[in-house]
Each structure stands twice: as structure tokens, then as C-alpha cells.
Amino acid sequence: MGNSSNSLFRGQSLQYLDDKGRLRIPTRFRDVLKKDYTDALVLTTMGDCLVAYPPEIWRKIEDKALGMSQIQPQQRAFMRYFVSSAAVCEFDKQGRIHIPSVLRENVGLEKEAFLAGMLTTFEIWAKSKWDEQLKSSKANFEQIAEEIANFGF
């Protein structure tokens, strides 16, 4: 588990939350979990979206966070915002996870959810916020591409 030959989260998917805040995870994302990780997710808030981590990837983040200062303001802010909002989500028999209401509210997630594969994680966006993000990324694509080129692409 956790090496570079793992399957990765790729692609995009529009899904719908039910009235109880449950979200069906696409089969191709679920297959990645079943193949290389524990079949569960850890969700946390990052900006305008939720990020879904396989438990093993999240554990690495927690291990690093344990070494952070309990006094340094930026590190405490990171813990308060990012780590404290994390929730472990188990799958039900229909392949859905329940997203806690506080996380849904944090990112304005109501009915339409847009899932975006990000290799070792995937993001869950309110569809309207995803559309805004996409417009912004398109408008700044040349600048973004120039920065990415510095990584050797």
C-alpha cells in the first residue's frame, strides 16, 4: 500500500446528494480504494471544497501534523482549519458516504456535487463553486501552465 504503482483518482463526475447528505462515490474512485487502500474516506475542508483522502494518505498528514508546534500561530491555524474538520466516512451497502452537515455547510454543498480526481485524493465541490473555479482557472491558464512548466513538464 502507498507506493507509486498505486491506482490513482482520475476524471470528473457529477453526483447528487440525497436528503440525508449521502453521496454515491463513482465506481472508478471506489475501485482505487478497494485495490490499494482501506475502503473508507477521510474528508476535510480545503478552501471552497472538500478533499477526500484514503485513510492511509490521511494518516501520513496526521503523522506530520503531530510534529507541528502547538504555539506557532500559522501551524495552529492549519490544525484548527484543516485537521480539526476531518471526518472519517464509511461506505454504506449502496456505496454512499454520509457527509457531515458541518462539512457540507463549510463548502456550500447542497444537491449537486462535482467530484474531481486529483491523483492520490479527490475533491468534492458544490457544482456552482466548481463552475466558478473552472472559469478562473481557464482565465489564468497560461500563467498556471507557465508555473507548471517549471516542474519539468
Residue pairs with C-beta under 8 A, 6 or more apart in sequence:
1 36
1 37
1 56
2 36
2 37
2 56
2 57
2 60
6 32
6 35
6 36
6 37
6 120
7 31
7 32
7 35
7 36
8 32
8 117
8 119
8 120
9 29
9 32
9 117
9 118
9 119
9 120
9 121
9 122
10 28
10 117
10 119
11 26
11 28
11 117
12 114
12 115
12 116
12 117
13 26
13 29
13 114
13 115
14 112
14 113
14 114
14 115
14 127
15 23
15 24
15 25
15 26
15 112
15 113
15 114
15 115
16 23
16 24
16 111
16 112
16 113
17 23
17 99
17 104
17 109
17 110
17 111
17 112
17 113
18 96
20 98
21 98
21 99
21 100
21 101
21 104
22 92
22 96
22 97
22 98
22 99
23 96
23 97
23 99
23 113
23 124
24 94
24 95
24 96
25 41
25 52
25 91
25 95
25 96
25 97
25 115
26 115
27 95
29 115
29 117
29 122
30 39
30 91
30 95
32 54
33 39
33 40
33 41
33 54
36 54
37 54
37 55
37 56
37 57
38 54
38 55
38 56
39 91
40 54
40 55
40 88
40 89
40 90
40 91
41 52
41 53
41 54
41 55
41 88
41 89
41 97
42 52
42 53
42 54
42 55
42 58
42 86
42 87
42 88
42 89
43 50
43 51
43 52
43 53
43 86
43 87
43 89
43 97
43 99
43 100
43 103
43 124
44 50
44 51
44 53
44 82
44 83
44 85
44 86
44 87
44 103
45 51
45 81
45 82
45 85
45 103
45 106
45 107
46 82
46 123
48 107
48 108
48 125
48 126
48 129
48 133
49 107
49 123
49 124
49 125
49 126
49 129
49 130
49 133
50 99
50 103
50 106
50 107
50 109
50 123
50 124
50 125
51 118
51 121
51 122
51 123
51 124
52 121
52 122
52 123
52 124
53 61
53 120
53 121
54 120
54 121
55 88
57 120
57 121
58 86
61 83
62 83
65 78
65 79
65 83
68 75
68 78
68 79
69 75
69 76
70 76
85 102
85 103
85 106
87 99
87 100
87 103
89 97
89 98
89 99
90 97
91 97
92 98
99 109
99 124
103 109
104 110
107 124
107 125
107 126
107 129
108 126
108 128
108 129
109 124
109 125
109 126
110 126
112 126
112 127
112 128
113 124
113 125
113 126
113 127
114 124
114 125
114 126
114 127
114 130
115 122
115 123
115 124
115 125
116 122
116 123
116 125
116 130
125 133
137 144
